[in-house]
C-alpha cells in the first residue's frame, strides 16, 4: 500500500468529484442542473484547442481549458498526476496488474501521430478530439455502458424482490427510491457503441500490463498536449538525472524515469521521487527558463505528416448514406450540421442527461466522421417539450444552452405521415394518439372529420390527421407514441431549414383551414 | 305448478336476476355533488361531504388509491392535470377518515418525473405522512381477464389500483381530440399497462371494459378550471376556463355526464359516456340523477 500523498488525496478528491458530477448530470426535479460533469470538459485543454481550431471563434466556455494549459506551461503536467480521473483509475488498478516489458512500438512519436492529426482535422472542420480525449473516453464508457449496466442490475434486483416478496417489498421502497433517484439512470436504456466505448476503456486498463501509465505517457493526446506545455515550465527537478549511487527513481516514477534523464513532458508531478528519495536529495525548484531536454516540438516530419493526415482524416470519411441522412435528427437548437461537427466533443453527456432517452450516439448515420455524435431516435425516445438539459450540459455549446421558451421553438425535424401505415388512412380506424400527445399548444398535428363506410356497412366518422408544418418542431413524441407495432405511421424527418417556429406558436400559418386535405 | 315448471322458472329467474338486482340498486337514485368556491381544497371537501363525507368510503385501516390525472408536463394553470389543491384535500380527507395508507400515482404520458413536479402535486403532498406519491413500476401490472368484455378480453392493469380498498378517481375535466372530453371514465386509462394507444380504435367500448373491472368507488372531477380546446394537453391559457367547480359522485357515469354540461355539451354527445351507460356502469340521464349543490 502506497503512502497517502497530497497528490493521491487530490486524485481521489477529483475522482470523487468527477463521479458525483457524472451522477448529477441528470434531471433531479428542477429545470436547471447547477453542476454537471461538463466542468471537466470545459477545463480540458484538448477540447479547448480543437474547439478553437475547428470553430475558429472564441468562446468563454473553453476558457478554463486555456487556463489549465497556461498553468501547465507554468507548473507542468500536474493535471495528469493530480486531477485526471482516468489517470487516477489507472493508478488505483495498476498495482494489481503484473507487468511485462513495455511495448516498443508505443514509444517515440506515436503520441504525436495521434495528437497532431487530431488537431489538424479540427483545423479542417471535423472535431475528433473527443474520440481520444481521456475524459470523454471515461464519460462514454460510464454513460453508455457501465452506468446503464449498474441501473439494469439494480432494477433487476428490485423486480426480483417483487417476485419473491410481493407487496412486502414496500418496506424497502424508501431505500430503493434513493438509489433510483440519486444513483442509477432513471430509465433503462441500451446504447449503440456501448461495446466499443467499454472496450476502449478496458483496453486502456489492459495497456497497464506493459508499463505503468502506458496510455498516459505514450498515447493520450491530452497528456501529450499538456506535455508540450510542460516543457516551458520553469520548474525543474533536481537532480535531473538518475543518481549513479541510487537509481530508486527508476522504480518510484510512474512515467518517465526508465531513461537516465527525467522526461519533463512525461513527468506528472506525482512527487513520489521527492517524497521517497532515500537520501532526501530530490527537489522541484524554479530555475527561471528551463533547459528542456530534447527539442520542444517533435520533428518536422511528424508535424507535416500529422497536418496532412489530419487533412485526410477530415476528408476521407465524409460519405453519408442519404437514406440515413434523412433520419439524422440532431438535438434541439442544432441548426447547422457543419457547425455542429466543429463543436461537438462527442462526450456523451447529452445522451446521459436526456430525459426521455431520445439521444443516441451515431454509429454510421452521420457517416464515419460523425461517429459518437448525438442523434435523436424518436421511436426510442422523444425530445421533452419543456426540457433543456442537453443544452445545459453540452461542454462546448454545440447544443446551445437555450431558455425554455426558445428551445420549444427550435426545429429538430418535421413529422410526416405514412399513409400506408397510419391507421385512419390505411385501415379506416380512428386513432389520433399523435395529435393527443403533440405538445404544441395549438397542435402541430390536427385532424379533420371524414364520413366513411366500414366494410360491414356502418357509417362512421374518421379523424384523418395532418401535420401543420409551420408549428411542428420535430420533437418526435408523435412517432414515439404511435401505437403501431414496429414502424410508426408518423415519422420525423430531418430538414435543412431549421429556423425556429414563430413566436407565440399559437398562430396557425395562413392557408390552414380545417377540412382542407394537406395531401390533396 | 309442477316440478318441471318450477325448475324452468328458477332457471329463467337466475338468468334475469343479475339484471334485476342491478335495476333494483339503480332505483336508488345516483347522486352528484357539486361544490363551488375559489378555495379548491374547501370546494373538494364540500363536494365530498355532500355525499356523506369521506368516512362513507374510507374505513379505518383502509388502503386508498387516489388517481389524479397528472399525465402531462404542464402547470396547474394550464388545466391539463388535476389541480394539486383538489388532490391534497382528498388525501387529507382520506387520512382523516382513518386510511392506513394513501397511494397517489398515474401512468404519465410525458416524463413522469417532470409531470409529478410540474403538476404541483409533488409539492402539495410533500411532508404528509402515510402518503406515497409513487411512480408506476412495470412489474406491478397484472394481466386481468375481463368478463363480458366487448373489445378487451384481457388487459394489463396496475396491481396497486386493483388491490386498493378504495379507489378514488380524480380527473380534470378537459377537451380531448378523439373522445371530445376526457373525464372520469377515461382517467382510468392511467392504470392501464401495455400499448394503451392501440385501444383508441374502439375507445368507447375499451373504456367500458376497463371500467367494469376497475371500479371507482368515488369519482371527483376537478372542474376548478377546464381545458376547452387542444386537449388533452393544452398549453395555451386562452383555452382554459375557470369554473371553480368540483364534482363528486359514486356514480362515475353520472359524474361524467354532469361535467359534460359544463362544456355546453350533452352527455349523449360523448360516446364514452354513452357506451358506459349502455353497459350498465352508471346513469347518464341527468333527469334521473339527484344533483346536490353547495
Boltz contact constraints between the chains, C-beta under 6 A:
constraints:
  - contact:
      token1: [A, 27]
      token2: [B, 113]
      max_distance: 6.0
  - contact:
      token1: [A, 29]
      token2: [B, 117]
      max_distance: 6.0
  - contact:
      token1: [A, 159]
      token2: [B, 139]
      max_distance: 6.0
  - contact:
      token1: [A, 162]
      token2: [B, 139]
      max_distance: 6.0
  - contact:
      token1: [A, 355]
      token2: [B, 111]
      max_distance: 6.0
  - contact:
      token1: [A, 356]
      token2: [B, 111]
      max_distance: 6.0
  - contact:
      token1: [A, 384]
      token2: [B, 111]
      max_distance: 6.0
  - contact:
      token1: [A, 386]
      token2: [B, 73]
      max_distance: 6.0
  - contact:
      token1: [A, 429]
      token2: [B, 201]
      max_distance: 6.0
  - contact:
      token1: [A, 430]
      token2: [B, 201]
      max_distance: 6.0
  - contact:
      token1: [A, 431]
      token2: [B, 200]
      max_distance: 6.0
  - contact:
      token1: [A, 432]
      token2: [B, 177]
      max_distance: 6.0
  - contact:
      token1: [A, 432]
      token2: [B, 178]
      max_distance: 6.0
  - contact:
      token1: [A, 433]
      token2: [B, 197]
      max_distance: 6.0
  - contact:
      token1: [A, 433]
      token2: [B, 200]
      max_distance: 6.0
  - contact:
      token1: [A, 435]
      token2: [B, 177]
      max_distance: 6.0
  - contact:
      token1: [A, 436]
      token2: [B, 177]
      max_distance: 6.0
  - contact:
      token1: [A, 441]
      token2: [B, 235]
      max_distance: 6.0
  - contact:
      token1: [A, 441]
      token2: [B, 236]
      max_distance: 6.0
  - contact:
      token1: [A, 443]
      token2: [B, 230]
      max_distance: 6.0
  - contact:
      token1: [A, 481]
      token2: [B, 197]
      max_distance: 6.0
  - contact:
      token1: [A, 483]
      token2: [B, 195]
      max_distance: 6.0
  - contact:
      token1: [A, 483]
      token2: [B, 197]
      max_distance: 6.0
  - contact:
      token1: [A, 483]
      token2: [B, 198]
      max_distance: 6.0
  - contact:
      token1: [A, 506]
      token2: [B, 236]
      max_distance: 6.0
